[in-house]
Amino acid sequence: MRIPAALAVAGLVTVGSPVAAAAAPEAQCANPSGTYSGAVPWGQRQIDPARLWPLTRGDGQLVAVIGTGVDGLNGQFRPGQLEGGAGTESTDCDGRGTIAAGIVGAQPDPSTTFAGVAPGARLLPIRYTDSSAKDGGDPGALAGAIDTAIDRHAGVILIAVPAAFDSPALSGAVSRARSEGAVVVSAASATQQGARTYPTATSGVLAVGSVNPAGEPVQTEAGDYVGVAAPGAELVSTSAGAGGAIAHRWPVTDPGLAAAYVAGVAALVRAYHPDLTGDQVATRLTLTAHRPASGGHDARLGWGVLDAYAAVSSTLPAGIAPPGSVAPAATEPDVVPAAAPAQHPSNVAAGTIALAGVALAAAAGVAVAAVRRGRRRGWRASRFTP
């Protein structure tokens, strides 16, 4: 993803204009807009993580945030939430990494309506690029960052700033991550027509498109590899440069941030379904997404917009294949993904009662038909003719 340096360090893209930015000196680091206290941000309402927190908050999960580092001094990260040690970076002049990390795991706080998706998760901040790097940074350096995440046993690897080019080292790092059971999430965030980002377009990566509040795709990048879409425009999140306070940037429009929402939900899924592999987590997220209007795959929306509640709470058959793949009918039955917001438990109970009523009505109909047929035959036994 190529973001002008002035835009990257400011951490802000003007709403409705993915390429416009507030002017900022080249050397100026990101700074907060203030402490957000408005209505619950639309992206947060769309994902609705609080509905899932009684089931899972992502506890026990380590999410690597690979990009520009994360400013650990923002007060909305709990003490000890950001992992330190070799290969980590708890400063972030650029700002994008801190915004992505907040979407994943910022703590609920009375001073703000903004909160992260998986506040129980721990964060592993890894910097491989900064605002001065072109096209998202060197793919070899990104490969090294993924290797660090694997070595630190991250179960979810978020590529907050993907690269514009692929390399054998990068694709090899992705393969290693998958073999270790991690789910790799990367945004389809290229701004040039026909361009791809990496490892977004690499096989086995959960590639994420982005939408605005109207549900329209935000990013230019498109392809059959896009898996799901999530909020990527007019967002609120934590800001770098807070100096220990709880502070935010808003409104932020950056297609790369949609992947942070998906990574947060992936952490919730992994905490609630600890036996799933990374590939199975990705399959669950795509199968339960809200389908595009076409009902099939969309080059920019993938298999639809992320449905967090369905992803965590749905019961799926063992061995179910990802959407778009061809599976043996005898062993892998079809699953109808969620086409509408998942129901609350009370609604599920009501739905179960309704289904039972339909079944009883059908049984009654069969019984009535059998009685009428018996009367016509004088209750004589009939021979079954195939």
C-alpha positions in Angstrom: 0.0 0.0 0.0 1.5 3.3 -1.1 0.6 6.1 1.3 2.3 9.5 0.9 4.6 10.3 3.8 2.7 13.3 4.9 -0.5 11.2 5.1 1.1 8.4 6.9 2.6 10.4 9.7 -0.6 12.4 10.1 -2.5 9.1 10.5 -5.5 10.6 8.8 -7.1 10.4 5.4 -9.9 12.8 4.6 -13.3 11.1 4.5 -14.5 10.4 1.0 -11.1 11.1 -0.5 -8.7 8.1 -0.2 -5.8 10.1 -1.7 -6.3 13.5 0.0 -4.5 14.3 3.3 -4.0 17.0 5.7 -0.7 18.8 5.2 2.0 17.8 7.6 5.7 18.4 7.8 7.7 15.4 6.6 9.4 15.0 10.0 6.2 15.3 12.0 5.0 12.2 13.8 1.3 11.1 14.2 -0.7 12.9 16.8 -4.2 12.5 18.3 -7.4 14.2 17.2 -8.4 14.1 20.9 -10.4 11.6 23.0 -13.3 10.3 21.1 -16.6 10.5 23.0 -19.2 10.6 20.2 -21.6 7.9 19.1 -20.3 4.4 18.9 -18.2 4.3 15.7 -20.1 2.7 12.8 -17.4 0.1 12.2 -17.6 -1.0 15.8 -21.4 -1.2 15.5 -21.1 -3.2 12.3 -18.8 -5.8 14.0 -20.6 -5.5 17.4 -17.9 -7.2 19.5 -19.6 -6.5 22.8 -22.3 -9.0 21.8 -19.6 -11.7 21.7 -17.7 -10.7 24.9 -19.8 -13.0 27.1 -18.6 -15.8 25.0 -15.0 -14.7 24.2 -12.8 -11.6 24.5 -9.9 -13.2 22.7 -8.1 -14.3 25.9 -5.0 -16.3 25.4 -4.5 -15.2 21.8 -1.4 -13.4 20.6 -2.0 -11.1 17.6 1.0 -9.9 15.7 0.5 -6.4 14.2 3.1 -6.1 11.5 3.6 -2.7 10.0 5.0 0.5 11.5 5.2 -0.4 15.1 2.6 0.3 17.9 2.8 3.2 20.4 2.5 1.4 23.7 2.0 4.6 25.6 -1.6 5.0 24.5 -3.7 4.6 27.6 -6.3 2.4 26.0 -3.8 -0.5 25.9 -3.8 -2.3 29.2 -0.5 -2.7 31.1 1.4 -5.6 29.6 -0.9 -6.1 26.7 1.9 -5.2 24.2 4.5 -7.9 24.1 8.1 -6.8 24.2 11.4 -8.5 23.4 13.4 -9.2 20.3 11.9 -7.9 17.1 9.1 -5.8 18.7 8.6 -2.0 18.4 6.5 -0.1 20.9 6.9 3.3 19.2 5.1 4.4 16.0 5.9 7.7 14.4 3.9 6.8 11.3 0.7 6.0 13.2 -0.9 3.2 11.1 0.2 0.4 13.3 -1.2 2.0 16.4 -4.6 2.5 14.7 -4.7 -1.1 13.5 -3.7 -2.4 17.0 -6.4 -0.4 18.6 -9.1 -1.9 16.3 -7.8 -5.3 17.3 -7.5 -5.0 21.1 -8.1 -1.5 22.7 -9.7 -1.8 26.1 -13.2 -0.5 26.9 -13.0 2.6 28.9 -15.7 5.0 30.4 -14.0 8.0 28.7 -14.7 6.8 25.2 -17.2 4.8 23.2 -14.5 3.3 21.1 -13.1 -0.2 22.0 -11.2 -2.9 20.2 -12.7 -6.1 18.9 -10.7 -8.5 21.1 -9.6 -6.7 24.3 -8.5 -10.0 25.9 -5.9 -10.6 23.2 -2.2 -9.7 23.6 -0.5 -7.7 20.9 2.9 -8.3 19.3 4.0 -5.0 17.7 6.5 -5.6 14.8 7.9 -2.8 12.6 9.2 -3.6 9.2 8.5 -0.3 7.4 7.8 3.4 8.2 6.4 6.4 6.5 9.5 7.0 4.4 9.3 3.6 2.7 7.8 3.3 -0.7 5.1 0.9 -1.6 4.7 -0.5 1.8 8.3 -1.6 2.4 10.7 -4.3 1.3 9.0 -7.8 0.9 12.2 -9.4 2.3 11.9 -7.3 5.5 8.2 -8.2 5.7 9.1 -11.9 5.4 11.5 -11.5 8.3 8.7 -9.8 10.4 6.4 -12.8 9.7 9.2 -15.1 10.8 9.5 -13.2 14.0 5.7 -13.5 14.6 5.9 -17.2 14.0 8.9 -17.6 16.4 6.9 -15.7 19.1 4.0 -18.2 18.5 1.4 -15.6 17.2 -1.8 -17.4 16.4 -3.1 -14.4 14.3 -0.7 -12.5 12.0 -2.1 -9.1 10.9 -0.2 -7.5 8.0 -1.3 -3.9 8.8 0.9 -2.6 5.9 1.3 -5.0 3.0 4.0 -4.7 0.4 3.5 -3.9 -3.3 5.8 -6.7 -4.5 6.1 -10.4 -3.8 9.3 -12.4 -3.2 10.3 -16.0 -2.6 11.2 -15.1 1.0 7.7 -13.6 1.6 5.7 -16.5 0.1 8.0 -18.9 2.1 7.3 -17.1 5.3 3.5 -17.3 4.6 3.8 -21.1 4.0 5.7 -21.5 7.3 3.1 -19.5 9.2 0.3 -21.7 7.8 2.2 -24.9 8.6 2.5 -23.6 12.2 -1.2 -23.1 12.4 -1.4 -19.3 12.2 -4.0 -17.4 10.3 -2.4 -14.7 8.1 -4.7 -11.7 7.5 -3.7 -9.0 5.0 -5.6 -6.1 3.4 -6.3 -5.6 -0.3 -5.2 -2.0 -0.2 -3.4 -1.2 -3.5 -4.4 2.2 -4.9 -3.5 1.7 -8.5 -5.9 0.0 -10.9 -4.8 -3.6 -11.5 -2.2 -3.5 -8.8 -1.9 -6.2 -6.1 -0.4 -6.2 -2.6 1.5 -8.9 -0.9 1.1 -11.3 0.9 -2.6 -10.3 0.3 -2.6 -12.0 -3.1 -0.6 -15.0 -1.8 -2.4 -18.4 -1.6 -3.5 -19.2 1.9 -3.7 -15.6 3.1 -7.1 -14.3 4.2 -7.3 -11.2 1.9 -9.6 -8.5 3.1 -11.5 -5.9 1.1 -13.0 -2.8 2.8 -16.4 -1.1 2.8 -17.8 2.3 3.8 -20.9 2.8 6.0 -23.1 2.3 2.9 -21.6 -1.1 2.3 -19.7 0.0 -0.8 -16.2 -1.2 -1.5 -13.5 1.4 -0.7 -10.3 -0.1 -2.2 -9.2 -0.3 -5.8 -7.5 -3.6 -5.5 -9.6 -6.5 -6.7 -9.2 -10.2 -7.5 -10.5 -13.7 -7.0 -8.2 -14.0 -3.9 -10.2 -11.5 -1.8 -11.9 -13.5 0.9 -14.0 -11.1 3.0 -14.7 -7.4 3.5 -14.8 -5.3 6.7 -15.1 -1.6 7.6 -12.3 0.5 6.1 -13.7 4.1 6.0 -14.6 6.8 8.4 -13.1 4.9 11.3 -12.1 5.7 14.9 -9.1 4.1 16.7 -6.2 4.7 19.0 -3.6 7.2 18.1 0.1 7.3 18.4 1.6 10.3 20.2 -0.9 10.0 23.1 1.9 10.2 25.8 0.1 7.9 28.2 -3.4 9.4 27.7 -6.4 7.7 26.0 -6.5 9.4 22.7 -7.7 8.7 19.2 -7.6 9.6 15.5 -10.8 10.1 13.5 -12.2 10.0 10.9 -9.7 7.6 9.2 -10.3 6.1 5.8 -7.7 3.5 5.0 -8.5 0.2 3.2 -5.6 -1.4 5.1 -7.5 -1.0 8.4 -10.3 -3.4 7.3 -7.8 -6.3 7.9 -7.5 -5.2 11.6 -11.2 -5.9 12.1 -10.9 -9.3 10.6 -7.8 -10.1 12.7 -9.7 -9.1 15.8 -12.6 -11.4 15.0 -10.1 -14.2 14.1 -8.7 -13.9 17.7 -12.2 -14.2 19.1 -12.8 -17.3 16.9 -9.5 -18.9 17.9 -10.2 -18.3 21.6 -13.7 -19.9 21.3 -12.6 -22.7 19.0 -9.1 -23.5 20.2 -8.7 -26.6 18.1 -9.1 -24.9 14.7 -6.1 -24.4 12.5 -5.5 -21.0 10.9 -6.9 -22.3 7.6 -10.0 -23.5 9.3 -10.4 -20.1 11.0 -10.2 -18.4 7.6 -12.8 -20.8 6.2 -15.2 -20.1 9.0 -14.8 -16.3 8.5 -15.6 -16.6 4.8 -18.4 -19.1 5.1 -20.3 -17.0 7.6 -19.9 -13.7 5.9 -22.9 -11.7 4.5 -23.0 -12.6 0.8 -22.7 -9.8 -1.8 -25.9 -8.8 -3.7 -24.9 -11.2 -6.5 -24.9 -14.1 -4.0 -21.4 -15.2 -5.2 -17.9 -14.0 -5.1 -17.2 -10.3 -5.6 -13.7 -9.2 -6.7 -13.6 -6.4 -4.1 -15.9 -7.7 -1.4 -14.8 -11.3 -1.6 -17.5 -13.7 -0.2 -19.1 -10.8 1.7 -18.9 -8.5 4.7 -17.6 -10.0 7.9 -20.3 -11.3 10.4 -18.5 -11.6 13.7 -21.3 -13.2 15.7 -21.9 -15.9 13.1 -18.2 -16.6 12.7 -17.9 -17.3 16.4 -21.2 -18.9 17.3 -22.2 -20.9 14.2 -22.0 -24.7 14.2 -20.3 -25.9 11.0 -19.8 -29.5 9.8 -16.4 -30.9 10.4 -14.1 -30.7 7.3 -16.4 -28.2 5.5 -14.7 -26.8 2.5 -14.0 -23.1 1.9 -16.5 -21.3 -0.4 -15.7 -21.6 -4.1 -13.9 -24.9 -3.7 -15.1 -28.3 -5.0 -15.7 -30.8 -2.2 -16.8 -34.4 -2.3 -20.5 -34.3 -1.7 -20.5 -37.5 0.4 -18.1 -36.2 3.0 -18.4 -32.5 3.0 -22.0 -31.2 3.0 -22.9 -27.8 1.7 -23.3 -25.0 4.3 -25.5 -22.0 3.7 -23.5 -19.0 5.0 -25.3 -16.3 7.1 -27.2 -14.0 4.8 -28.5 -11.7 7.6 -27.3 -10.6 11.0 -27.1 -13.6 13.4 -30.0 -13.9 15.9 -29.7 -13.3 19.6 -30.2 -16.5 21.7 -33.8 -15.6 22.5 -34.5 -15.3 18.7 -32.7 -18.6 18.1 -35.1 -20.2 20.7 -38.1 -18.7 19.0 -36.8 -19.9 15.6 -36.4 -23.4 17.0 -40.0 -23.4 18.3 -41.2 -22.2 14.9 -39.3 -25.0 13.1 -40.8 -27.5 15.5 -44.2 -26.2 14.7 -43.6 -26.6 10.9 -42.4 -30.1 11.5 -45.5 -31.0 13.5 -47.7 -29.4 10.9 -46.0 -31.5 8.2 -46.4 -34.7 10.3 -50.1 -33.9 10.8 -50.6 -33.4 7.1 -49.0 -36.8 6.4 -51.2 -38.5 9.0 -54.4 -36.9 7.6 -53.5 -38.1 4.1 -52.8 -41.6 5.4 -56.2 -41.8 7.1 -58.1 -40.5 4.0 -56.3 -43.1 1.9 -57.1 -45.9 4.3 -60.8 -45.0 4.3 -60.9 -45.1 0.5 -59.3 -48.6 0.6 -61.6 -49.9 3.3 -58.5 -50.2 5.5 -57.1 -53.0 3.4 -53.3 -53.3 3.2 -51.7 -52.1 0.0 -48.6 -53.5 -1.8 -45.7 -51.0 -2.1 -44.8 -50.5 -5.8 -41.4 -48.9 -6.3 
